[in-house]
């Protein structure tokens, strides 16, 4: 490597290098998947243990921070000032790699983000290799056989111990001289159980019935009733879809292919039905890996389970990345093992070899996805009229495609006469391969229309499945993860560490069925433990193992290992019944505790790892949205079928589990409420508290509509007295009566709203939404208004990408950059009067794929006020003050791609303050028509929906 020019600040004598700090599991995963492979492939040859050009080593964090003879090459947190980044971007004299092609944009972006993050590097102090990795398995707790421990004796069982689960909890509490908390009230228990099992609030009549039932098994009957509810599968099915990284779209694709998965919903419906029918979990696992092998022509339903594998991202159709995603969802989702970290080398910490990774790679590389015509139709109630219309439209589209290809084949054949003297004979199997560029584009458009038809309501349901390839492939280890450098051959097989160090090659087709059986085996120490921990986590807000998808050496050890094994062994011995597992957990006293804090216990156990009280939990996005509909009497209880758009008016009234999940254009409101990313398997959802959540409840039209519906209900309108109307709202929203104090407070609120109305000011008119480019020479913006409003976003047309304007999209939260530098996304603010303003807000680029975005703020009077690159998963704060504006001036918030178009969705909703406050998110709309003023009672109903009592479980 050539010499770097050091920065003066690091040339000071005695400069101290930053010390390594503890890093998160997410940072470890980012490093192992995005950074280490680049360093190993591109840097170690010249800057590793054997050779150090320019005295630079790059095989450890400390060595990189030390730099060259001339000084450091990295400024932590500032990639734009780091000579390392300048070198790989070919900025200046130094260009790295020295004798190879420039790094890919995605690789450069990954290293930039790594430097911006502070160069997190997992502790390599004691990496384990080869046979030593297998020896390590002898001590790693999660790889030991599952035991069936007897419940421990406790000093004071008293009336608190109801089940063996309580004995395990109480024993740990007694060790620390702590006592458990009292049992919660009946109303609290019913609300907790109802939300946990159905994701919906209990009704007033259900609360009253439970409070009157004094029988000893009253709560057990409640649990049984809720487990039998069809809403149970909707709740727990949605939980599983987080693990399965479920989405209805493929993500970015090459060649203009249709982004929608036509039959994704059949997997979602299969998951819901599996939970409702209490399908044994071992079969639940096997069918999701090899449903095609356990289905029959008479019953093809298990094939729908294969959406677990097929509904991931498509990575611009990169086969190695698609397979890597499938290995990850199987191994992390089902076994809590980060096998993906062995793609480029043996796992640095866990007993997983690179050969293990490629053994599984061969399994999935030996599987293919049939065309839709080769997929069976799933049994369902059919409509003859729909069937006839579907067949008519399909015949028409296939006829047009066939005619087009025939014409193109004849044209090509005639062209070959001049070359060969005779026309070429083109078989149907290869006819599309000989099309010119325009012909291929036209062919894709016709095929996309067929895909659109299959994704619509007329098409019969089919599984989004895969099958074994006619001839399985024999995998090779890819040296340093590079598909262009095949190394040693490996057989398709299971992980060595879970095969008693003697894994046998798979012989049955691709090996998926054998893989599924190996994962679902009682001899596998991980599968039952991982799933039991997921269930515990969802009931308590924290798992017995607090890293639900990492049971390796870098994950957390269980707080109650004996309890975890007790539940896992019971789970398997009880026929892998999920409902029996949940019943046992919920009938325990530890589940039924109050959530109140106690100072004495909090001092000893501030994180509640010993479970001396129930954790307080906020409703997730789906439960909150469904609850708003339920209490307003608007919820549509119909089950299954095609996905619906949740964020577009008129708002769908179906449960959120049936909402369309577009992984490329996930609505900003999903991010606001901590929705799981559909780009990869999600261990658990983060829980944040941000102002945007309150703003949604205050300003979103969907919430306002539910407040209006509450007041419009006949039961409310029939009440004559204000006090009775308040009681009616309390019973609907909270399933309880209002106290005297609450009635008085409500009366004061309503009377004040009547006597002191505050009409809304139409601040929406200041905002415009468009696209265009920025001229660096003139500092002018070429602005064009976007022509189409979808109900939740401004865009080029009804579909994204639009044929003309591409991916340009603007919504309340942010949007998506356009396809090139002439199609920036532009959110424009127009000054209504002379004045001085300030601007605040952060630009976020949530995805870790691609090379990031470029954000600008441009004033029509002052020119460019702000410019910054935003790296993948990066955030850049924007704070501008004392900006002079005259009436009619514009401020443009522009987002451009950098070099490549890949995952360039962003979050940016600036706030402008002057004589008023213009909030881009709160005032986002499809028109400048001023919002309707709510009546005093509608305002009061909305306030009740905004309270913690409504949006928290307890």
Steps between C-alpha positions, in 0.01 A plus 500: 500500500631849421564745779222701657525869590440528876283762666684747723279426796631142506861595449535624855755314707353264752156480335291230667309256282132451588436182688263233373157518656227245554289463188142394444389178329377712208845658464663158514269374226568809288876453536499129426270527198589836350853593612718201579441335159617817324810529717584132458449498125651837412744604773664213689722390211704821517415610855468183703712288728749400228542829316458865599545745215564853630524342848120466504311204638125471460421172676408659834336818624808608691720456191270709280482772764880502522518568125815534288846638559354838412222480757140386547273440204164514678311773684243312705147613425612708201545294184512816287823599684654150499783431256395135488160594359646756260735232373233241425281770339796599278503856631850647481828331413449181698273246331432165665502210430820580316495231230135409482166650404346767717281358778130469429281789615338276761841403638612863521173593669547220755850619593378861522222397733744292704730799554199719581391243762843520667645186336333239722713185489405186695759392752737271312706432807422131505350386169444128475587301194467153356473220753517752783163629386348158546659469841340829599161341442558287807465804725259735314177480701263510202659198331460270800212251495171632632440373852176453689587649839275456799352825633719627785387509860414847628496636853162668495267371229199644683207581280719644221629179342235374259709302249851354477594810297453705818737279695785573258431874521455513876819302565704765318319781682566340837872476417504879475268546799225638276129429505263484204226754442130450572256363244349766273133598502256300292454783254876530451538123457224484241643792304848348514386155391270631227768716344765229536292234326285697256656846467160658573355668809235326713147635487316644797272196513802263505654698787177494699451125446853421616472726805181321606650151452645400838573138412863385551542418131350824369825625348579158353168510317582847369834374367333200336238725338762732360718215373196370311427838342579535128660833592769302686656383175495854364692627802758224524522462125610864476765436763638216291496711183761723668729197527419399141581857367164487322421751225275515197770640271841386385693823550728633231509300177688527175340528159166652600356178644175507697581573867190343654501139611170378354430240770679630811171518689457122486805465727360755743168317506675165546685636805178633653322170443797306639482688831122475518507125440793456743708328234782327693804724484726227361262466204477880482877504448518213254224634278667841476820338376364210296125548462519375143629165626225444755208623289290279274302569183187464712628744764755752367453739794840430661664647189373843608732473800801538270444874493729488803783447252378669184365835624831664583676779315623431149823704512482600131471126426841417652478126569775487769328779694156341465635171635688678778169659606334156506781350706469791741122477548522124557796501736436817699122474484472134601822425689644831619828443316677767295613258230512786250818620673677196352442606139855628451691312771448271795284668765722709723326405822255214459571140397378553143732426211502660158439148369175496701384815325565364152351163586173686564564723198492187285162403645335822391694519174349159421148642525312695234186714492249373243316731267155596625335261254682206661371587848186326628183693577433500873156389620269795566142607449487617138276741312403371151468856372853584618635180349347581162626859501847391608520243221381755246763758601775239525425357154510853357835585661661167411374537145663841471826369647501199269430713193774744596758222545398335173550830318836552664607145414415552134687833494807337650481208260490735203800691630705183505447441128751773423748346745451129451331478163207323664255607771588385851262265674412649842334268749241644745736420787766747381293750304516770770878467527549627145283811538664840466489748789167652401352158435600380845347809659174448313498132596552588868211748487266235364611246760459761773137545398450126554671528839273793589197292409625214718554741790144629470171382648387299196791256502471168687740464795824313447802441727810717461700181504821328398577141403808283469704551182507199267873461566638629832819705489818404679613810690850636540633735764532848351843629597444810711137488396576576135281294263767543232754310711362152570710297740460165675190295418263427791197272515153631576452425869399635840722705731790299636462621858139376510586167341724356773794612283406239239254661257371268232447627145141569402382253238133582450483753217616846604514392863239749620280230653798350684599848612151571632493174693845568648392843621170371640659202674470460876874431493565853375570701818417834341163484327270459800705736717497775237125482441409476869715806559320687221164421660623610843639819351165589342308438823741684731668760279841337552622146442667266742777543243506867403654438159216293348677426171851453635557202725874502422794612707434870433135472600368532852486201732155417639395665824319180601668211313316229693161660427588528131585130488194406701273680255688375194483137614132534591436663163649205311347234726154660469505451123659837412167670582536878499164552669586265788828685547326837517232369734764379745679835492185711536356304791812566706512768766807656343291585193214632711704744712430872508732720298554752780857596583644448849799705610657219705488245219598752231818579688603134506374407152442818296450312170248258653701202382374302800137586416389646831224684313340494155664727245291785370449468126368743243274378222686434179389662176259224399330470840469878529347540153268203547392632841411839356271327251360262760395758760350718225293205378669513160708179496438262211552148646527318164804277472750415229539606141689760304684777686338840542656846507496627860618858458287614207161668535236366509671306777464125507314366802659157499757392756853626447633149444328513161672826402718522191869487593711669236856442615637760261251775589399417854277786618669736742236440765621139525849625586355749749340219699801265490366258240733210422714546190395253229852499353626231738380275779409711802589364848278750682367848448672802643290720724549873459316806625518785250290813439376365167294238682306767687466705181344201324237466772432874492492567125461184294169484311461131585504574875267796453254282309483255791429787741221615269362145481495470879286811534275403208399167657130481596590393854678833549245714318214358705650620827328818618736618773861598448598280793340199331680575173832506684420165662409354160835604353693363799328164475573476127861620515614358836236234574435660840299775661641849545567617855335812634826689455524385138141604432569847642816532293314392187223751559752782537674395175179486297359825638828680434503371140143624453559848641856549365522338157839497327456459123790331328740718303562370147876463505485220241483758219868587552619158385547369144630163382706442190811383322787656309870571500745745649737707284832531684605793280190719531385367839151470356246222548305359206172422679205305356193402701435131542179407317349218707392463865447140608324583825818491705771615257569730208659312211530480123199279442279230642791252511850536637732504317320724251590448136608866467595624847627176647522465878443866596266489800415744780294409805446647844814340644737541206498317171729344241765650275455494124682285248765757400640843582231674294225349714567614854212475744403859596282606792444874449394763753370836375520805724161668550654816642829679561689383806785305656479123542693210647509140377550182703467130430709190436556317172502124547580227250365186678622222270852363527509412129624716213731800525281761669340829394583869463286755686479871421314807626480771233361853537374682193652817652823373661585191296626180659465517880587141585650195329595162643540140401299258715647151517301175523336481845634850554347812657602860438359784708389818322488821702491835319428832665426863408400445139346809345202439271271724298144416403510247218852374575545124494699261717561164329584184692665282236609137511712349224657157458877480511647265241261207492127453550455249781279527808497881488191550712548773760338668800507880504213715624648840582344759729511869406444759773423867449176687558341152505630145514491298179542129571554304178363180649200637686395717205560247224190459284369418156345843459515848648138484617496596869424210737153473648461633855399237754201552725570531875389141558714370212796685650431339836471152347832549325666605826383175664657304212833677556544398865749252643209299637391430144838440336658287776412139582500570876 
